[in-house]
Amino acid sequence: MRGGNNVHKVHLKKGENDFIVLVEDTDSFKKWKDDSSVPLAQVVDGFTIYTTHKHGAQGVMDSASKAILDSSFGKCSEDEIISTILREGTLQTTTSQTRFGSTNDSIGSMANHR
């Protein structure tokens, strides 16, 4: 993903844990909310469930382990968990950071060797 793009995610706090699912766009998400027969593949941006290790919606995202998912949602399939997050969670849109920034402007110790 390039920097400066909008990132659409659905955040759900369940117990002590925060879970996030990335969605393709807000229109497909709203369409799914109105008609859950729309396939999840047209809504989610990858079938990965993220957790932020109790740091809220803005924390660093890490793939949620099976143990964390089982303790928070019970023994469910990942598709069922994703559906729960989409149904009960809150949609948020943020702008991703630029991917490449200025690196080593001073050129470190090489600045003196020019």
N, CA, C and O atoms as CSV, one atom per row, in Angstrom:
chain,resi,resn,atom,element,x,y,z
A,1,MET,N,N,0.841,-1.163,0.000
A,1,MET,CA,C,0.000,0.000,0.000
A,1,MET,C,C,0.894,1.237,0.000
A,1,MET,O,O,1.817,1.332,0.809
A,2,ARG,N,N,0.642,2.139,-0.857
A,2,ARG,CA,C,1.392,3.384,-0.940
A,2,ARG,C,C,0.903,4.358,0.122
A,2,ARG,O,O,-0.250,4.293,0.548
A,3,GLY,N,N,1.765,5.245,0.539
A,3,GLY,CA,C,1.398,6.249,1.511
A,3,GLY,C,C,0.429,7.254,0.928
A,3,GLY,O,O,0.396,7.467,-0.284
A,4,GLY,N,N,-0.357,7.867,1.788
A,4,GLY,CA,C,-1.299,8.882,1.361
A,4,GLY,C,C,-2.645,8.333,0.950
A,4,GLY,O,O,-3.563,9.109,0.686
A,5,ASN,N,N,-2.797,7.007,0.886
A,5,ASN,CA,C,-4.081,6.403,0.542
A,5,ASN,C,C,-4.957,6.310,1.781
A,5,ASN,O,O,-4.460,6.263,2.906
A,6,ASN,N,N,-6.270,6.284,1.560
A,6,ASN,CA,C,-7.182,6.081,2.673
A,6,ASN,C,C,-7.196,4.611,3.055
A,6,ASN,O,O,-7.212,3.735,2.190
A,7,VAL,N,N,-7.189,4.350,4.339
A,7,VAL,CA,C,-7.284,2.999,4.874
A,7,VAL,C,C,-8.607,2.917,5.619
A,7,VAL,O,O,-8.876,3.718,6.514
A,8,HIS,N,N,-9.429,1.946,5.244
A,8,HIS,CA,C,-10.734,1.764,5.875
A,8,HIS,C,C,-10.647,0.531,6.760
A,8,HIS,O,O,-10.289,-0.552,6.297
A,9,LYS,N,N,-10.974,0.702,8.029
A,9,LYS,CA,C,-10.909,-0.422,8.952
A,9,LYS,C,C,-12.107,-0.387,9.882
A,9,LYS,O,O,-12.681,0.666,10.159
A,10,VAL,N,N,-12.465,-1.573,10.354
A,10,VAL,CA,C,-13.549,-1.694,11.318
A,10,VAL,C,C,-12.919,-2.153,12.622
A,10,VAL,O,O,-12.229,-3.172,12.669
A,11,HIS,N,N,-13.165,-1.387,13.684
A,11,HIS,CA,C,-12.574,-1.641,15.001
A,11,HIS,C,C,-13.650,-2.132,15.956
A,11,HIS,O,O,-14.752,-1.585,16.002
A,12,LEU,N,N,-13.319,-3.171,16.719
A,12,LEU,CA,C,-14.229,-3.688,17.744
A,12,LEU,C,C,-13.432,-3.970,19.002
A,12,LEU,O,O,-12.436,-4.693,18.971
A,13,LYS,N,N,-13.880,-3.391,20.114
A,13,LYS,CA,C,-13.286,-3.704,21.416
A,13,LYS,C,C,-14.104,-4.828,22.012
A,13,LYS,O,O,-15.310,-4.687,22.216
A,14,LYS,N,N,-13.456,-5.937,22.289
A,14,LYS,CA,C,-14.134,-7.120,22.830
A,14,LYS,C,C,-13.378,-7.527,24.085
A,14,LYS,O,O,-12.257,-8.029,24.005
A,15,GLY,N,N,-13.991,-7.311,25.241
A,15,GLY,CA,C,-13.285,-7.576,26.496
A,15,GLY,C,C,-12.131,-6.606,26.631
A,15,GLY,O,O,-12.311,-5.392,26.532
A,16,GLU,N,N,-10.952,-7.143,26.857
A,16,GLU,CA,C,-9.763,-6.297,27.005
A,16,GLU,C,C,-9.033,-6.076,25.687
A,16,GLU,O,O,-8.090,-5.287,25.624
A,17,ASN,N,N,-9.461,-6.766,24.640
A,17,ASN,CA,C,-8.724,-6.731,23.375
A,17,ASN,C,C,-9.418,-5.877,22.320
A,17,ASN,O,O,-10.642,-5.749,22.302
A,18,ASP,N,N,-8.608,-5.301,21.449
A,18,ASP,CA,C,-9.101,-4.528,20.310
A,18,ASP,C,C,-8.837,-5.336,19.050
A,18,ASP,O,O,-7.737,-5.850,18.850
A,19,PHE,N,N,-9.865,-5.446,18.193
A,19,PHE,CA,C,-9.738,-6.203,16.955
A,19,PHE,C,C,-10.051,-5.305,15.772
A,19,PHE,O,O,-10.925,-4.441,15.848
A,20,ILE,N,N,-9.332,-5.513,14.681
A,20,ILE,CA,C,-9.487,-4.691,13.483
A,20,ILE,C,C,-9.526,-5.591,12.256
A,20,ILE,O,O,-8.754,-6.543,12.136
A,21,VAL,N,N,-10.442,-5.270,11.352
A,21,VAL,CA,C,-10.511,-5.907,10.040
A,21,VAL,C,C,-10.441,-4.786,9.010
A,21,VAL,O,O,-11.162,-3.795,9.126
A,22,LEU,N,N,-9.588,-4.930,8.011
A,22,LEU,CA,C,-9.488,-3.935,6.945
A,22,LEU,C,C,-10.562,-4.207,5.904
A,22,LEU,O,O,-10.813,-5.359,5.549
A,23,VAL,N,N,-11.201,-3.139,5.414
A,23,VAL,CA,C,-12.217,-3.283,4.373
A,23,VAL,C,C,-11.770,-2.536,3.123
A,23,VAL,O,O,-11.022,-1.560,3.194
A,24,GLU,N,N,-12.247,-3.020,1.970
A,24,GLU,CA,C,-11.861,-2.444,0.673
A,24,GLU,C,C,-12.251,-0.973,0.570
A,24,GLU,O,O,-11.420,-0.120,0.258
A,25,ASP,N,N,-13.519,-0.690,0.834
A,25,ASP,CA,C,-14.010,0.685,0.751
A,25,ASP,C,C,-15.302,0.800,1.550
A,25,ASP,O,O,-15.919,-0.203,1.911
A,26,THR,N,N,-15.694,2.025,1.815
A,26,THR,CA,C,-16.875,2.247,2.649
A,26,THR,C,C,-18.159,1.818,1.955
A,26,THR,O,O,-19.092,1.360,2.614
A,27,ASP,N,N,-18.221,1.961,0.628
A,27,ASP,CA,C,-19.446,1.586,-0.093
A,27,ASP,C,C,-19.731,0.092,0.012
A,27,ASP,O,O,-20.862,-0.305,0.293
A,28,SER,N,N,-18.714,-0.736,-0.211
A,28,SER,CA,C,-18.930,-2.184,-0.128
A,28,SER,C,C,-19.260,-2.603,1.302
A,28,SER,O,O,-20.051,-3.521,1.517
A,29,PHE,N,N,-18.654,-1.931,2.278
A,29,PHE,CA,C,-18.962,-2.229,3.679
A,29,PHE,C,C,-20.416,-1.898,3.993
A,29,PHE,O,O,-21.115,-2.703,4.608
A,30,LYS,N,N,-20.879,-0.719,3.577
A,30,LYS,CA,C,-22.272,-0.321,3.837
A,30,LYS,C,C,-23.249,-1.237,3.108
A,30,LYS,O,O,-24.318,-1.553,3.632
A,31,LYS,N,N,-22.883,-1.664,1.901
A,31,LYS,CA,C,-23.724,-2.589,1.146
A,31,LYS,C,C,-23.859,-3.915,1.904
A,31,LYS,O,O,-24.949,-4.483,1.979
A,32,TRP,N,N,-22.748,-4.402,2.464
A,32,TRP,CA,C,-22.768,-5.647,3.236
A,32,TRP,C,C,-23.609,-5.491,4.501
A,32,TRP,O,O,-24.340,-6.408,4.878
A,33,LYS,N,N,-23.508,-4.327,5.163
A,33,LYS,CA,C,-24.296,-4.094,6.387
A,33,LYS,C,C,-25.788,-4.155,6.086
A,33,LYS,O,O,-26.567,-4.655,6.897
A,34,ASP,N,N,-26.191,-3.646,4.916
A,34,ASP,CA,C,-27.604,-3.661,4.526
A,34,ASP,C,C,-28.042,-5.025,4.012
A,34,ASP,O,O,-29.205,-5.399,4.160
A,35,ASP,N,N,-27.120,-5.769,3.411
A,35,ASP,CA,C,-27.450,-7.058,2.802
A,35,ASP,C,C,-26.281,-8.015,3.035
A,35,ASP,O,O,-25.324,-8.031,2.261
A,36,SER,N,N,-26.363,-8.810,4.102
A,36,SER,CA,C,-25.241,-9.677,4.470
A,36,SER,C,C,-25.051,-10.853,3.512
A,36,SER,O,O,-24.165,-11.682,3.725
A,37,SER,N,N,-25.880,-10.938,2.450
A,37,SER,CA,C,-25.648,-11.977,1.441
A,37,SER,C,C,-24.507,-11.585,0.500
A,37,SER,O,O,-24.034,-12.414,-0.277
A,38,VAL,N,N,-24.063,-10.325,0.566
A,38,VAL,CA,C,-22.899,-9.887,-0.211
A,38,VAL,C,C,-21.688,-10.665,0.317
A,38,VAL,O,O,-21.448,-10.665,1.524
A,39,PRO,N,N,-20.926,-11.322,-0.551
A,39,PRO,CA,C,-19.783,-12.130,-0.093
A,39,PRO,C,C,-18.740,-11.288,0.646
A,39,PRO,O,O,-18.432,-10.166,0.246
A,40,LEU,N,N,-18.205,-11.852,1.730
A,40,LEU,CA,C,-17.173,-11.156,2.500
A,40,LEU,C,C,-15.968,-10.802,1.641
A,40,LEU,O,O,-15.306,-9.794,1.888
A,41,ALA,N,N,-15.681,-11.617,0.641
A,41,ALA,CA,C,-14.526,-11.368,-0.228
A,41,ALA,C,C,-14.643,-10.032,-0.960
A,41,ALA,O,O,-13.630,-9.457,-1.359
A,42,GLN,N,N,-15.865,-9.532,-1.140
A,42,GLN,CA,C,-16.068,-8.242,-1.802
A,42,GLN,C,C,-15.984,-7.079,-0.819
A,42,GLN,O,O,-16.018,-5.916,-1.221
A,43,VAL,N,N,-15.874,-7.398,0.469
A,43,VAL,CA,C,-15.890,-6.362,1.500
A,43,VAL,C,C,-14.528,-6.202,2.163
A,43,VAL,O,O,-14.013,-5.089,2.271
A,44,VAL,N,N,-13.948,-7.308,2.605
A,44,VAL,CA,C,-12.712,-7.225,3.379
A,44,VAL,C,C,-11.487,-7.137,2.471
A,44,VAL,O,O,-11.478,-7.642,1.349
A,45,ASP,N,N,-10.473,-6.489,2.989
A,45,ASP,CA,C,-9.193,-6.368,2.289
A,45,ASP,C,C,-8.252,-7.416,2.887
A,45,ASP,O,O,-7.348,-7.091,3.656
A,46,GLY,N,N,-8.483,-8.666,2.522
A,46,GLY,CA,C,-7.726,-9.779,3.101
A,46,GLY,C,C,-8.458,-10.329,4.313
A,46,GLY,O,O,-9.093,-9.580,5.056
A,47,PHE,N,N,-8.371,-11.609,4.506
A,47,PHE,CA,C,-9.080,-12.256,5.608
A,47,PHE,C,C,-8.186,-12.358,6.838
A,47,PHE,O,O,-8.016,-13.439,7.403
A,48,THR,N,N,-7.623,-11.237,7.246
A,48,THR,CA,C,-6.758,-11.203,8.419
A,48,THR,C,C,-7.429,-10.387,9.507
A,48,THR,O,O,-7.938,-9.293,9.260
A,49,ILE,N,N,-7.424,-10.933,10.712
A,49,ILE,CA,C,-7.950,-10.225,11.877
A,49,ILE,C,C,-6.741,-9.713,12.646
A,49,ILE,O,O,-5.837,-10.475,12.990
A,50,TYR,N,N,-6.741,-8.423,12.908
A,50,TYR,CA,C,-5.621,-7.799,13.605
A,50,TYR,C,C,-6.007,-7.470,15.037
A,50,TYR,O,O,-7.183,-7.282,15.352
A,51,THR,N,N,-5.005,-7.403,15.895
A,51,THR,CA,C,-5.179,-6.920,17.253
A,51,THR,C,C,-4.120,-5.854,17.495
A,51,THR,O,O,-3.069,-5.846,16.856
A,52,THR,N,N,-4.415,-4.959,18.428
A,52,THR,CA,C,-3.453,-3.898,18.740
A,52,THR,C,C,-2.892,-4.060,20.149
A,52,THR,O,O,-2.272,-3.141,20.683
A,53,HIS,N,N,-3.110,-5.229,20.750
A,53,HIS,CA,C,-2.587,-5.532,22.084
A,53,HIS,C,C,-2.963,-4.445,23.090
A,53,HIS,O,O,-2.111,-3.875,23.772
A,54,LYS,N,N,-4.263,-4.178,23.158
A,54,LYS,CA,C,-4.856,-3.252,24.138
A,54,LYS,C,C,-4.447,-1.796,23.922
A,54,LYS,O,O,-4.437,-1.013,24.872
A,55,HIS,N,N,-4.110,-1.425,22.687
A,55,HIS,CA,C,-3.733,-0.041,22.402
A,55,HIS,C,C,-4.766,0.687,21.552
A,55,HIS,O,O,-4.442,1.693,20.920
A,56,GLY,N,N,-5.989,0.205,21.525
A,56,GLY,CA,C,-7.058,0.898,20.823
A,56,GLY,C,C,-6.957,0.790,19.315
A,56,GLY,O,O,-6.145,0.037,18.779
A,57,ALA,N,N,-7.799,1.558,18.645
A,57,ALA,CA,C,-7.893,1.493,17.187
A,57,ALA,C,C,-6.649,2.030,16.494
A,57,ALA,O,O,-6.391,1.686,15.341
A,58,GLN,N,N,-5.874,2.869,17.179
A,58,GLN,CA,C,-4.717,3.493,16.542
A,58,GLN,C,C,-3.405,2.799,16.868
A,58,GLN,O,O,-2.348,3.246,16.424
A,59,GLY,N,N,-3.451,1.709,17.638
A,59,GLY,CA,C,-2.232,0.993,17.996
A,59,GLY,C,C,-1.624,0.274,16.804
A,59,GLY,O,O,-2.227,0.207,15.733
A,60,VAL,N,N,-0.441,-0.256,16.995
A,60,VAL,CA,C,0.241,-1.014,15.948
A,60,VAL,C,C,-0.503,-2.330,15.753
A,60,VAL,O,O,-0.743,-3.066,16.710
A,61,MET,N,N,-0.863,-2.619,14.509
A,61,MET,CA,C,-1.652,-3.811,14.216
A,61,MET,C,C,-0.748,-5.030,14.058
A,61,MET,O,O,0.299,-4.982,13.412
A,62,ASP,N,N,-1.197,-6.133,14.679
A,62,ASP,CA,C,-0.499,-7.407,14.610
A,62,ASP,C,C,-1.558,-8.473,14.377
A,62,ASP,O,O,-2.673,-8.343,14.881
A,63,SER,N,N,-1.245,-9.511,13.638
A,63,SER,CA,C,-2.220,-10.580,13.399
A,63,SER,C,C,-2.635,-11.189,14.734
A,63,SER,O,O,-1.790,-11.505,15.572
A,64,ALA,N,N,-3.933,-11.349,14.924
A,64,ALA,CA,C,-4.447,-11.918,16.172
A,64,ALA,C,C,-4.189,-13.416,16.195
A,64,ALA,O,O,-4.425,-14.110,15.206
A,65,SER,N,N,-3.707,-13.906,17.321
A,65,SER,CA,C,-3.444,-15.340,17.449
A,65,SER,C,C,-4.750,-16.095,17.651
A,65,SER,O,O,-5.759,-15.518,18.058
A,66,LYS,N,N,-4.720,-17.379,17.364
A,66,LYS,CA,C,-5.890,-18.238,17.552
A,66,LYS,C,C,-6.315,-18.227,19.021
A,66,LYS,O,O,-7.511,-18.239,19.313
A,67,ALA,N,N,-5.357,-18.205,19.945
A,67,ALA,CA,C,-5.663,-18.198,21.378
A,67,ALA,C,C,-6.425,-16.934,21.777
A,67,ALA,O,O,-7.387,-17.007,22.542
A,68,ILE,N,N,-6.002,-15.778,21.265
A,68,ILE,CA,C,-6.693,-14.522,21.580
A,68,ILE,C,C,-8.096,-14.534,20.986
A,68,ILE,O,O,-9.050,-14.108,21.637
A,69,LEU,N,N,-8.225,-15.021,19.749
A,69,LEU,CA,C,-9.543,-15.082,19.110
A,69,LEU,C,C,-10.470,-16.020,19.873
A,69,LEU,O,O,-11.632,-15.687,20.102
A,70,ASP,N,N,-9.965,-17.201,20.275
A,70,ASP,CA,C,-10.790,-18.161,21.018
A,70,ASP,C,C,-11.222,-17.604,22.365
A,70,ASP,O,O,-12.365,-17.804,22.776
A,71,SER,N,N,-10.322,-16.906,23.063
A,71,SER,CA,C,-10.684,-16.377,24.382
A,71,SER,C,C,-11.677,-15.220,24.281
A,71,SER,O,O,-12.459,-14.995,25.204
A,72,SER,N,N,-11.651,-14.490,23.174
A,72,SER,CA,C,-12.548,-13.340,23.023
A,72,SER,C,C,-13.871,-13.690,22.352
A,72,SER,O,O,-14.910,-13.129,22.700
A,73,PHE,N,N,-13.841,-14.611,21.393
A,73,PHE,CA,C,-15.034,-14.917,20.603
A,73,PHE,C,C,-15.546,-16.341,20.801
A,73,PHE,O,O,-16.602,-16.687,20.271
A,74,GLY,N,N,-14.829,-17.171,21.546
A,74,GLY,CA,C,-15.198,-18.575,21.659
A,74,GLY,C,C,-14.706,-19.330,20.439
A,74,GLY,O,O,-13.990,-18.781,19.601
A,75,LYS,N,N,-15.090,-20.575,20.347
A,75,LYS,CA,C,-14.655,-21.422,19.224
A,75,LYS,C,C,-15.501,-21.096,17.999
A,75,LYS,O,O,-16.569,-21.677,17.806
A,76,CYS,N,N,-15.032,-20.180,17.181
A,76,CYS,CA,C,-15.738,-19.768,15.963
A,76,CYS,C,C,-14.760,-19.823,14.797
A,76,CYS,O,O,-13.544,-19.799,14.985
A,77,SER,N,N,-15.308,-19.899,13.598
A,77,SER,CA,C,-14.450,-19.807,12.416
A,77,SER,C,C,-14.029,-18.350,12.237
A,77,SER,O,O,-14.683,-17.440,12.747
A,78,GLU,N,N,-12.948,-18.138,11.519
A,78,GLU,CA,C,-12.487,-16.767,11.291
A,78,GLU,C,C,-13.509,-15.969,10.491
A,78,GLU,O,O,-13.645,-14.765,10.704
A,79,ASP,N,N,-14.232,-16.616,9.573
A,79,ASP,CA,C,-15.282,-15.916,8.822
A,79,ASP,C,C,-16.371,-15.402,9.761
A,79,ASP,O,O,-16.862,-14.286,9.590
A,80,GLU,N,N,-16.751,-16.212,10.753
A,80,GLU,CA,C,-17.766,-15.785,11.722
A,80,GLU,C,C,-17.252,-14.627,12.572
A,80,GLU,O,O,-17.995,-13.695,12.879
A,81,ILE,N,N,-15.985,-14.692,12.948
A,81,ILE,CA,C,-15.394,-13.614,13.747
A,81,ILE,C,C,-15.326,-12.330,12.931
A,81,ILE,O,O,-15.641,-11.255,13.442
A,82,ILE,N,N,-14.919,-12.429,11.673
A,82,ILE,CA,C,-14.874,-11.250,10.801
A,82,ILE,C,C,-16.269,-10.653,10.659
A,82,ILE,O,O,-16.427,-9.434,10.729
A,83,SER,N,N,-17.281,-11.492,10.461
A,83,SER,CA,C,-18.661,-11.004,10.352
A,83,SER,C,C,-19.089,-10.292,11.627
A,83,SER,O,O,-19.748,-9.254,11.565
A,84,THR,N,N,-18.721,-10.837,12.784
A,84,THR,CA,C,-19.055,-10.204,14.065
A,84,THR,C,C,-18.390,-8.843,14.181
A,84,THR,O,O,-19.027,-7.873,14.594
A,85,ILE,N,N,-17.117,-8.762,13.820
A,85,ILE,CA,C,-16.400,-7.485,13.890
A,85,ILE,C,C,-17.046,-6.467,12.956
A,85,ILE,O,O,-17.218,-5.306,13.328
A,86,LEU,N,N,-17.406,-6.893,11.745
A,86,LEU,CA,C,-18.042,-5.978,10.792
A,86,LEU,C,C,-19.414,-5.520,11.294
A,86,LEU,O,O,-19.769,-4.351,11.148
A,87,ARG,N,N,-20.185,-6.440,11.884
A,87,ARG,CA,C,-21.533,-6.103,12.365
A,87,ARG,C,C,-21.501,-5.185,13.579
A,87,ARG,O,O,-22.252,-4.211,13.646
A,88,GLU,N,N,-20.628,-5.496,14.545
A,88,GLU,CA,C,-20.643,-4.798,15.830
A,88,GLU,C,C,-19.613,-3.680,15.942
A,88,GLU,O,O,-19.692,-2.857,16.855
A,89,GLY,N,N,-18.653,-3.642,15.029
A,89,GLY,CA,C,-17.564,-2.679,15.131
A,89,GLY,C,C,-17.890,-1.319,14.541
A,89,GLY,O,O,-18.982,-1.084,14.023
A,90,THR,N,N,-16.922,-0.442,14.634
A,90,THR,CA,C,-17.045,0.929,14.154
A,90,THR,C,C,-16.119,1.141,12.963
A,90,THR,O,O,-14.930,0.829,13.032
A,91,LEU,N,N,-16.669,1.673,11.866
A,91,LEU,CA,C,-15.874,1.957,10.671
A,91,LEU,C,C,-15.047,3.212,10.893
A,91,LEU,O,O,-15.557,4.229,11.364
A,92,GLN,N,N,-13.767,3.133,10.548
A,92,GLN,CA,C,-12.869,4.278,10.655
A,92,GLN,C,C,-12.070,4.389,9.364
A,92,GLN,O,O,-11.640,3.384,8.798
A,93,THR,N,N,-11.880,5.611,8.910
A,93,THR,CA,C,-11.061,5.856,7.725
A,93,THR,C,C,-9.906,6.753,8.131
A,93,THR,O,O,-10.104,7.816,8.719
A,94,THR,N,N,-8.702,6.314,7.812
A,94,THR,CA,C,-7.513,7.104,8.108
A,94,THR,C,C,-6.667,7.195,6.843
A,94,THR,O,O,-6.876,6.442,5.892
A,95,THR,N,N,-5.730,8.105,6.838
A,95,THR,CA,C,-4.792,8.224,5.726
A,95,THR,C,C,-3.502,7.557,6.142
A,95,THR,O,O,-2.962,7.841,7.211
A,96,SER,N,N,-3.004,6.665,5.291
A,96,SER,CA,C,-1.771,5.956,5.633
A,96,SER,C,C,-0.590,6.910,5.561
A,96,SER,O,O,-0.608,7.904,4.835
A,97,GLN,N,N,0.428,6.583,6.329
A,97,GLN,CA,C,1.654,7.372,6.320
A,97,GLN,C,C,2.338,7.209,4.975
A,97,GLN,O,O,2.159,6.194,4.302
A,98,THR,N,N,3.119,8.201,4.582
A,98,THR,CA,C,3.882,8.036,3.347
A,98,THR,C,C,4.878,6.913,3.545
A,98,THR,O,O,5.454,6.759,4.622
A,99,ARG,N,N,5.070,6.148,2.524
A,99,ARG,CA,C,5.885,4.949,2.641
A,99,ARG,C,C,7.367,5.276,2.743
A,99,ARG,O,O,8.085,4.673,3.540
A,100,PHE,N,N,7.813,6.204,1.961
A,100,PHE,CA,C,9.225,6.542,1.970
A,100,PHE,C,C,9.373,7.994,2.378
A,100,PHE,O,O,8.739,8.880,1.805
A,101,GLY,N,N,10.195,8.226,3.351
A,101,GLY,CA,C,10.447,9.584,3.791
A,101,GLY,C,C,11.899,9.928,3.545
A,101,GLY,O,O,12.640,9.166,2.923
A,102,SER,N,N,12.279,11.043,4.023
A,102,SER,CA,C,13.655,11.472,3.919
A,102,SER,C,C,14.488,10.619,4.874
A,102,SER,O,O,14.191,10.557,6.067
A,103,THR,N,N,15.504,9.978,4.369
A,103,THR,CA,C,16.334,9.128,5.224
A,103,THR,C,C,17.766,9.616,5.211
A,103,THR,O,O,18.344,9.858,4.152
A,104,ASN,N,N,18.318,9.754,6.366
A,104,ASN,CA,C,19.720,10.104,6.541
A,104,ASN,C,C,20.101,11.356,5.753
A,104,ASN,O,O,21.013,11.323,4.927
A,105,ASP,N,N,19.405,12.448,6.011
A,105,ASP,CA,C,19.655,13.695,5.290
A,105,ASP,C,C,21.093,14.183,5.431
A,105,ASP,O,O,21.647,14.770,4.501
A,106,SER,N,N,21.683,13.947,6.569
A,106,SER,CA,C,23.052,14.426,6.779
A,106,SER,C,C,24.077,13.478,6.168
A,106,SER,O,O,25.269,13.781,6.151
A,107,ILE,N,N,23.626,12.347,5.673
A,107,ILE,CA,C,24.477,11.301,5.105
A,107,ILE,C,C,25.457,10.788,6.169
A,107,ILE,O,O,26.530,10.275,5.850
A,108,GLY,N,N,25.075,10.936,7.405
A,108,GLY,CA,C,25.879,10.412,8.507
A,108,GLY,C,C,27.305,10.913,8.463
A,108,GLY,O,O,27.542,12.091,8.194
A,109,SER,N,N,28.247,10.044,8.720
A,109,SER,CA,C,29.661,10.432,8.744
A,109,SER,C,C,30.231,10.636,7.343
A,109,SER,O,O,31.344,11.143,7.201
A,110,MET,N,N,29.492,10.251,6.313
A,110,MET,CA,C,29.964,10.410,4.932
A,110,MET,C,C,29.936,11.871,4.477
A,110,MET,O,O,30.562,12.204,3.471
A,111,ALA,N,N,29.236,12.740,5.184
A,111,ALA,CA,C,29.136,14.142,4.780
A,111,ALA,C,C,30.513,14.805,4.742
A,111,ALA,O,O,30.748,15.695,3.924
A,112,ASN,N,N,31.406,14.388,5.603
A,112,ASN,CA,C,32.741,14.988,5.655
A,112,ASN,C,C,33.682,14.439,4.595
A,112,ASN,O,O,34.760,14.997,4.391
A,113,HIS,N,N,33.309,13.374,3.922
A,113,HIS,CA,C,34.202,12.717,2.973
A,113,HIS,C,C,33.895,13.051,1.526
A,113,HIS,O,O,34.330,12.319,0.637
A,114,ARG,N,N,33.195,14.080,1.259
A,114,ARG,CA,C,32.835,14.448,-0.118
A,114,ARG,C,C,33.879,15.280,-0.756
A,114,ARG,O,O,33.733,15.674,-1.913
